């Protein structure tokens, strides 16, 4: 529901701004990109996997493309 004084153009600008914000929300992705397999033995019988924290929009692009785009907020290694 929108305010009665809000114009159609204002609604469109607000929608575009909201989509832009959602595009940049962080998402954790194991193994670098969706669908990838990884893992290796760590110390003391643990399994280590690489992960990336990347924008949700880039995650969706990687799902469609089926490969890593190469942009991430941060990357690391998780050993369990």
C-alpha positions in Angstrom: 0.0 0.0 0.0 1.4 3.4 -0.8 0.7 6.8 0.6 -2.0 8.8 -1.3 0.4 11.6 -2.0 3.1 9.3 -3.5 3.3 9.6 -7.3 3.7 6.7 -9.7 7.3 7.9 -10.4 8.0 7.9 -6.7 6.8 4.4 -6.4 9.0 3.2 -9.2 12.0 4.9 -7.8 11.3 3.3 -4.3 10.9 -0.1 -5.9 14.2 0.3 -7.9 16.0 1.3 -4.7 14.6 -1.7 -2.8 15.7 -4.1 -5.5 19.2 -2.5 -5.5 19.5 -3.0 -1.7 18.4 -6.7 -2.0 20.9 -7.2 -4.8 23.8 -6.3 -2.4 22.6 -8.3 0.7 25.4 -10.8 1.7 25.0 -14.5 1.2 27.4 -17.3 2.3 28.3 -19.6 -0.5 30.3 -22.8 0.1 33.0 -23.9 -2.4 33.1 -20.6 -4.2 29.9 -20.9 -6.3 26.6 -22.8 -6.2 26.9 -26.4 -7.2 30.6 -26.7 -6.8 32.2 -29.5 -4.8 35.2 -29.0 -2.6 36.8 -30.2 0.6 40.1 -31.5 1.8 41.5 -33.0 4.9 42.7 -30.7 7.6 44.6 -31.2 10.8 43.3 -33.5 13.5 40.7 -35.3 11.3 38.8 -32.3 10.2 37.4 -31.5 6.8 38.1 -28.0 5.4 36.0 -26.2 2.8 36.4 -22.8 1.2 33.6 -20.3 1.4 32.8 -16.8 0.1 30.5 -14.1 1.3 29.1 -12.5 -1.8 26.2 -10.3 -2.8 22.8 -12.0 -3.3 22.6 -10.7 -6.9 26.0 -12.2 -7.8 24.9 -15.5 -6.3 21.8 -15.5 -8.5 24.0 -14.7 -11.6 26.3 -17.6 -10.6 23.3 -20.0 -10.3 22.1 -19.0 -13.8 25.6 -19.1 -15.4 26.7 -22.2 -13.5 30.2 -20.9 -12.8 32.1 -18.5 -10.5 31.8 -14.8 -11.3 34.8 -13.9 -9.1 33.3 -11.1 -6.9 33.0 -11.6 -3.2 32.9 -9.4 -0.1 35.2 -11.8 1.7 36.5 -15.4 1.4 37.8 -17.9 3.9 38.2 -21.5 5.0 35.9 -23.4 7.4 37.3 -26.4 9.1 35.0 -28.8 11.0 
